[in-house]
Amino acid sequence: MDLQNLYYMIAGVLILVGIAGVILPALPGIPLVFIGMLLAAWAGDFQHVGWFPLLLLGLLTLLSLLVDFAATALGAKRVGASRLAIIGAVIGTFAGLLYGLVGIFIGPFIGALAGELIHSRKAGHAARVGLGTWIGIIVGAVFKLGLAFAMVGLFVIALLF
């Protein structure tokens, strides 16, 4: 196997891991997708994928980072989350990783709920905050998944044309 094919294989793995990372919060999903595409473009001496598609892919990567922060914050803010609830959601996200797919989805809710309970001690409000935070995370993940597939589509179009 020559070095160029090895680079293409690594790029493919980075892209696949990045797409998984869109759903798994411990992985920087979209940035990994971009790095994989940049590596593939470099391995091909930028013959098929030049600066303009890479610039667009980079802008989409930046947009995904903004979405990541905004979706969770807006979901939490919309229901009046405290700073402790947001911190709890972040801790719950990482703690949830230890419990697999179920933990990934339940961890942020439990963390936000616990943080808000510590802050206000009002169970009803804390439940709304947990749910709002969780919905924000889910909406952000769906949007980022769409961005990831748009990036893959843009990259494939650049390769073919």
N, C-alpha and C positions, 0 to 999 in steps of 0.2 A: 504494500500500500504506500502510495506516495504521500508527501506531506500535505498537499492541497486537499486530498480526499479526507485526511485526518481532520483538517480544519473545518471542512464541510460537515463532518460527523459531529464534531464538537459544537458547531453552530446549531445544528439540528437539535442536539440534546439541550442546549441552552434555551432554544425557542420552546421546546416542549416543557421543560422545567418551568420556564417563565409563564407559560399558559396555565400550568398547574398552580403557580404562585399567585395568579390572579385570585384564586379561590382560597388558597392557604396563606393566611396573613403573615407567616414567618418568612416567606420568600418574597423578594422584591420582583414581583411578576413581570410587569411591563418593562422595567429596565433590563431584566434578563432577556426578554424577547428582543429588545433593541440591540443589546450587546451581541446576541447570536446573529442577528441580521447584519450588523456591522462587520462581524468576523467573516460571515459568508461573502459579503461584498468585497472585503479585503482579500480573501482567499482567491476570488475571481478577478483580482487586479482592478476592481471597480469598472470592469468592462460592461456588465449588464446593469448593475445598480450603481448609479453615479451619485453626485452630490445632492441633486434636487430631491430624489426619492428619500435619501438618507436625512436630509433636512426635514422633510415632512414627517418621517418616522420619529425623528428627535422631538419635533413639536408635539406629536401625539403622545410621546413618552412623558414630556413635561405636563401635558394636559391630564394624563392619568394620575400623576402625583398630586396635582391640584384637586382632582376628583376624590382621591383617596382621603385627603384631609377634610375637604368640604362636606362630603356626604355624611361622614360620621358626625362632624361638628354640627351640621344643620339638623340632622336627625335628633341629636341630643338637645340642641338649643331650642328647637321647635317645641319640645315638651318641657322646657325649663330645667334642664339638667344642671346640677352644680358641678364645680370643678372636680370634686371627689367622685362624682358619678362618671365623668369622662376618664379620670385616672383609673377608676375601677374597671371600666370597659376595656382599657388598654391592657391592664393586668389580667383581666378575664380572658382576653383574646389569647395571650401567650400561655396562660395556664391551661386553656382549653386544648391547646396543641397536644398536651400530654394524654388526652382522652380521645384522640382520633377525630373523625369527621363530626361526630355528635358534639364533642367538646368545642370544636371550632365554631359551631353555630350557637351553642348554648353559653359558652364562656363569656362572651361580651355582654350578653343579657344579664347573667348572674353578677358579673363584675360591676356593671352600671347600677343594678338594683342594690347591691351591697353598699356601693359608694354613696348612693342617694339616701339609703337608710341611715348610714352613719351621719350624713349631713343633716337630714330633716326629721328622721324617725317617723315619717308618714308613709305607711305601707302602700296606700293607693297611688300616691304621687310617685313613689319609688318604682312601682310596677310600670307606670306610664313612661317614666324615664328609661327604664330598662328596655321596654318595647320600642320606644322611639329611637334609641341608640342602635338597637339591633336592626331595625328597619333601615336606618341610614347606612349601616354597614352592608346590608344585603343589596340595597339600591346601588351603592358604590361598586360592589363586586360585579353586579350585572352590567353596569355601564363600562367598567374596566374590561370585562370579558368581551364586550362588543368592540372596544378599542383594540384589544389584542387581535381579534379576528380581522378587523379593518387593516391593521398593520400587516398581518400575514397576507391579506389580499393585495395590498399596495406593493408589498415586496415581490409577490409572485408576478404581478403585472409588470413591474420593473424588470424582472428576470426575463420575461417572455418577449417584451417589446423594446 
